[in-house]
Amino acid sequence: MSSRVIRSALILDQEDAINVGRALAYLDRTQRRAGGALAPALREIMEEIAANFGNSAHIEQATDECVRHEFIDVEEAAHILSCSPRNVRDLATRGRLPGRKLAGRWQFLRAEVEQLRDFGGR
């Protein structure tokens, strides 16, 4: 029995293709920072998207947009809010600061912490 690879196709409009390219660029950058590498098939898709849009300016913009959705820990949130980590946990427990607990540790979106700092959570 022989096997063969059949390449499938996916049709995306320009906006969706750029968003996929941005997500892959962010994943690629994250993997490289951690000493890893993007899977070859995903790298090929990212390069194909960049090639079809002439340059990667639209794709590279992704890292800036994705960073805005970065999760931070209690200590970083305390630094941003100029308060103690205990106060941050209290704000989260009372629902004043949206967050989530993962493996018993609070995580917050940087943008939401900065919003609380800048606008008092309104």
Buried (B, 14 or more C-beta within 10 A) or exposed (E): EEEEEEEEEEEEEEEEBBBBBBBBBBBBBEBEEEEEEBEEEBBEBBBEBBEEBEEBEBBBBBBEEBEEEEEBBBEBBBEBBEBEBEBBBEBBEEEEBBBEEEEEEBBBBBEBBBBBBEEEBE
